[in-house]
Structure formats: structure tokens, C-alpha cells
């Protein structure tokens, strides 16, 4: 709900996704979800899309459980997006360009390891070879890309998350991605220099504000 240029981060995510071709949303809420759900209900009135809210009662556990909470509401390929990431809507079109591997998924990755919008201590890092993801995590070494938080997935991601929880005791989204990667089912694509910002700190919020101003000026 943090404001960027007068608009909540979550609203930026939804409107950017609409621009990128999304028409049906499932938004997962957790801690203090009531005010967020009310905000979403009011937001949906004025937008050309369907928005459903689902509460994740295990919000205090790994973020993979938030993805799993959406499983009953998903039919067909779907994006997974982060509620605190600003992104160029064209990234959605990029990750959808190629067909998905059966039971697999694709992640938009940033090859710019010196990207000034990235908090190197917090960002999820990715080791890729060609269009395949070999490993992913915040602390991995030998990484050559960053996770932008924009995914295009089949229901195989749900299966991988459940396998990660059961067999690895890992309920993070990255845990599910690692399961897919081990099976050769996790693909990636370069976002080609397009903007994305994970707004996790006051400094990154300032960068996000500046990026929005630059974008506005560029389209005038």
C-alpha cells in the first residue's frame, strides 16, 4: 500500500499488468489483509478486469504458500507477480513470447549485474545457461542474472512447490523454482534492459519515484 507518485504499489502492479495483457487477477493477502481487500474491491470497480482476493492464513511462512493459495482459482497458464515490484508492462509480453515447457515455467531475468535499481544484498540471484535456470536464491554464488519477479507458469509450479515443501522443507517460491530447474523445466528470458524495481527499502522507494517521473517525462 506504499504510495509511489500518489498511487499504491499494488495498484501500479495491477494497472501495469492490464497494460501487459492481463484481464483476470487473483490477489493473495495475508497479514492485515482486511484493508488491502477493501482497497482492491474499490479499485476493481473502475478497472477493465476481474479481481479475486484470497487470504493466505499461512502468511507468516514462506512466500511459496501464497502462490499455492491461488491454486484452486487458476485454470491454465498464469503470471506470478510481486505486489511490491514496479515493472515495464512489456516484460509480460516477453515472458509469454515462447511456448512454455509442459509442466514448466519461465522467469524474466535481468542480465545487467550493475543495474543501479538492484539491492545486491536482497535481490534473488539466478544462474542461467542459455534459456535454462540452473539455480536460484538470494545467497547463491556464480550467478549471472537477477530475478525480476515476473513469471509465466503452468500448474507444474504448484506441483513443484508442494514437492519442495514435502521433500525439502522449503516453502519459498524459489524452492519450487529449484525443483523445476532440477527437472529441466525452468526457462528464462532476458528482459532486454527494461525497467523493474523491487521496492523494499526507503532508498529503493526514492529510486522508484524517480523512475516514475522519468517515465512520465519520456511519454509527454
Residue, then its C-alpha position, 0 to 999 in steps of 0.5 A: x500500500x506504499x504510495x509511489x507518485x500518489x498511487x499504491x504499489x499494488x495498484x501500479x502492479x495491477x494497472x501495469x499488468x492490464x497494460x501487459x495483457x492481463x484481464x483476470x487477477x487473483x490477489x493473495x493477502x495475508x497479514x492485515x489483509x482486511x484493508x488491502x481487500x477493501x482497497x482492491x474491491x474499490x479499485x476493481x470497480x473502475x478497472x477493465x478486469x476481474x479481481x479475486x482476493x484470497x487470504x493466505x492464513x499461512x502468511x507468516x511462512x514462506x512466500x511459496x504458500x501464497x502462490x499455492x493459495x491461488x491454486x484452486x482459482x487458476x485454470x491454465x497458464x498464469x503470471x506470478x507477480x510481486x505486489x511490491x515490484x514496479x515493472x515495464x508492462x512489456x516484460x509480460x509480453x516477453x515472458x509469454x513470447x515462447x511456448x512454455x515447457x509442459x509442466x514448466x515455467x519461465x522467469x524474466x531475468x535481468x542480465x545487467x549485474x550493475x543495474x543501479x535499481x538492484x539491492x545486491x544484498x536482497x535481490x534473488x540471484x539466478x544462474x542461467x545457461x542459455x534459456x535454462x535456470x540452473x539455480x536460484x536464491x538470494x545467497x547463491x554464488x556464480x550467478x549471472x542474472x537477477x530475478x525480476x519477479x515476473x513469471x509465466x507458469x503452468x500448474x507444474x509450479x504448484x506441483x513443484x512447490x508442494x514437492x519442495x515443501x514435502x521433500x525439502x522443507x522449503x516453502x519459498x517460491x524459489x524452492x519450487x523454482x529449484x525443483x523445476x530447474x532440477x527437472x529441466x523445466x525452468x526457462x528464462x528470458x532476458x528482459x532486454x534492459x527494461x525497467x523493474x524495481x523491487x521496492x523494499x527499502x526507503x532508498x529503493x522507494x526514492x529510486x522508484x519515484x524517480x523512475x516514475x517521473x522519468x517515465x512520465x517525462x519520456x511519454x509527454 
